[in-house]
Amino acid sequence: MPTDIASRFPGAAYIDPTARVFGKVEIGEGSSLWPSVANRVNAMLYHRNALAYARGEHRAWDGPDYEAAARQWKREAERQFADRYGS
């Protein structure tokens, strides 16, 4: 990965300093690259919702259980990020 991600995607609207890009990737003009932690937590929340939806539970994205799970996934993703890339 080049040290300067911005040079790979000159039309990007926003590139977070912690963003990581691997492989042959295209980013459209005006697109954004968000922090690694935010993307990982977002993926976990989508996964949780997909599993709930498959069970017929269509409101799995709110409530105390959801909020606790989201906080835990964020802490874990931040820990993994710090372990790999430093704080």
Backbone hydrogen bonds in HBPLUS format (Angstrom, degrees):
<---DONOR---> <-ACCEPTOR-->    atom                        ^
c    i                          cat <-CA-CA->   ^        H-A-AA   ^      H-
h    n   atom  resd res      DA  || num        DHA   H-A  angle D-A-AA Bond
n    s   type  num  typ     dist DA aas  dist angle  dist       angle   num
A0007-SER N   A0004-ASP O   3.19 MM   3  5.72 141.3  2.35 109.7 118.4     1
A0008-ARG N   A0005-ILE O   2.87 MM   3  5.32 139.4  2.03 112.0 123.8     2
A0009-PHE N   A0005-ILE O   3.32 MM   4  6.69 140.0  2.49 146.7 157.9     3
A0012-ALA N   A0009-PHE O   3.14 MM   3  5.64 168.8  2.16 121.6 123.5     4
A0030-GLY N   A0011-GLY O   2.70 MM  19  5.89 173.6  1.70 142.5 143.3     5
A0013-ALA N   A0031-SER O   2.69 MM  18  5.44 148.8  1.79 145.0 155.6     6
A0033-LEU N   A0014-TYR O   2.85 MM  19  6.21 155.3  1.91 148.9 157.2     7
A0016-ASP N   A0033-LEU O   2.86 MM  17  5.99 170.9  1.87 162.9 165.7     8
A0019-ALA N   A0016-ASP O   2.98 MM   3  5.30 165.8  2.00 116.3 120.8     9
A0031-SER N   A0028-GLY O   2.99 MM   3  5.48 154.2  2.06 139.6 138.9    10
A0039-ASN N   A0035-PRO O   3.14 MM   4  6.46 163.5  2.17 159.7 163.6    11
A0040-ARG N   A0036-SER O   3.01 MM   4  6.19 160.5  2.05 151.4 157.0    12
A0041-VAL N   A0037-VAL O   2.95 MM   4  6.12 169.1  1.96 159.1 161.5    13
A0042-ASN N   A0038-ALA O   2.96 MM   4  6.04 161.2  2.00 145.9 151.8    14
A0043-ALA N   A0039-ASN O   2.97 MM   4  6.17 156.0  2.03 146.5 152.4    15
A0044-MET N   A0040-ARG O   3.05 MM   4  6.34 155.8  2.11 148.0 154.3    16
A0045-LEU N   A0041-VAL O   2.95 MM   4  6.25 156.1  2.01 154.0 160.5    17
A0046-TYR N   A0042-ASN O   3.00 MM   4  6.26 157.1  2.05 150.5 156.5    18
A0047-HIS N   A0043-ALA O   2.93 MM   4  6.13 156.8  1.99 147.1 153.9    19
A0048-ARG N   A0044-MET O   2.91 MM   4  6.15 163.3  1.93 150.1 154.3    20
A0049-ASN N   A0045-LEU O   2.96 MM   4  6.14 161.4  2.00 146.3 151.5    21
A0050-ALA N   A0046-TYR O   2.88 MM   4  6.08 152.4  1.95 147.8 155.4    22
A0051-LEU N   A0047-HIS O   3.04 MM   4  6.33 161.3  2.07 155.0 158.9    23
A0052-ALA N   A0048-ARG O   3.05 MM   4  6.29 160.2  2.09 149.0 154.7    24
A0053-TYR N   A0049-ASN O   2.83 MM   4  5.97 161.0  1.86 150.3 155.9    25
A0054-ALA N   A0050-ALA O   3.01 MM   4  6.19 154.6  2.08 146.0 152.2    26
A0055-ARG N   A0052-ALA O   2.97 MM   3  5.13 134.4  2.19  99.9 113.0    27
A0057-GLU N   A0052-ALA O   2.86 MM   5  5.01 153.8  1.93 150.0 141.1    28
A0056-GLY N   A0053-TYR O   2.87 MM   3  4.92 156.9  1.93 105.8 112.9    29
A0067-GLU N   A0063-GLY O   3.04 MM   4  6.29 166.0  2.06 156.8 161.0    30
A0068-ALA N   A0064-PRO O   2.95 MM   4  6.09 158.1  2.00 147.4 152.9    31
A0069-ALA N   A0065-ASP O   2.97 MM   4  6.15 160.3  2.01 146.8 152.5    32
A0070-ALA N   A0066-TYR O   2.86 MM   4  6.09 161.4  1.89 155.6 160.8    33
A0071-ARG N   A0067-GLU O   3.03 MM   4  6.23 159.9  2.07 145.3 150.4    34
A0072-GLN N   A0068-ALA O   3.01 MM   4  6.23 159.2  2.05 148.4 154.1    35
A0073-TRP N   A0069-ALA O   2.89 MM   4  6.12 164.2  1.91 156.1 160.0    36
A0074-LYS N   A0070-ALA O   2.97 MM   4  6.12 156.2  2.02 146.8 153.5    37
A0075-ARG N   A0071-ARG O   2.98 MM   4  6.24 161.5  2.02 149.5 154.1    38
A0076-GLU N   A0072-GLN O   2.95 MM   4  6.18 164.1  1.98 152.3 156.7    39
A0077-ALA N   A0073-TRP O   2.84 MM   4  5.98 160.7  1.87 149.2 154.8    40
A0078-GLU N   A0074-LYS O   2.90 MM   4  6.05 159.0  1.94 150.4 156.2    41
A0079-ARG N   A0075-ARG O   2.93 MM   4  6.16 152.5  2.01 146.2 153.9    42
A0080-GLN N   A0076-GLU O   2.93 MM   4  6.17 164.0  1.95 152.5 156.3    43
A0081-PHE N   A0077-ALA O   2.91 MM   4  6.05 156.6  1.96 146.0 152.9    44
A0082-ALA N   A0078-GLU O   2.92 MM   4  6.09 161.5  1.96 146.3 151.2    45
A0083-ASP N   A0079-ARG O   2.87 MM   4  6.11 155.7  1.93 149.5 156.7    46
A0084-ARG N   A0080-GLN O   3.02 MM   4  6.20 152.0  2.10 144.6 151.5    47
A0085-TYR N   A0081-PHE O   2.73 MM   4  5.77 172.7  1.74 162.2 164.8    48
A0086-GLY N   A0082-ALA O   2.81 MM   4  4.30 137.5  1.99 119.7 126.0    49
